[in-house]
Amino acid sequence: QVQLVESGGGLVQPGGSLRLSCAASGFTFSSYTMRWFRQAAGKERESVATIHWSGGSTNYADSVKGRFTISRDNAKSTVYLQMNNLKLEDTDVYYCNVQLGTRNYFGQGTQVTVSS
């Protein structure tokens, strides 16, 4: 059974930092590309960052380039999202994702709120 459990969200002031974690189980983590998405109420889910199974290739949405860093620890089956210089518009629920074949899996999400 695939499980993705996000943690690390919270309330932070503009310019602050947070580090999100996603613990994965139920599949061979080291063999799959992992992604972070975010979604605000009433909006479509947006892909924020992607990391190849090896960790050697990453991609970011233009809105977060230079501020967010995705990484992974295959020994711990965990993917991370380091978020620096947070802005008000980064307020969202953040989800990690894996696609296995044609099926997409998401965790329950972790709330990030950027507010002064």
Secondary structure as UniProt FT lines:
FT   STRAND          3..7
FT   STRAND          10..12
FT   TURN            14..15
FT   STRAND          18..25
FT   HELIX           29..31
FT   STRAND          34..39
FT   TURN            41..42
FT   STRAND          46..51
FT   TURN            53..54
FT   STRAND          58..60
FT   TURN            62..67
FT   STRAND          68..73
FT   TURN            74..77
FT   STRAND          78..83
FT   HELIX           88..90
FT   STRAND          92..100
FT   TURN            101..102
FT   STRAND          103..106
FT   STRAND          110..114
//
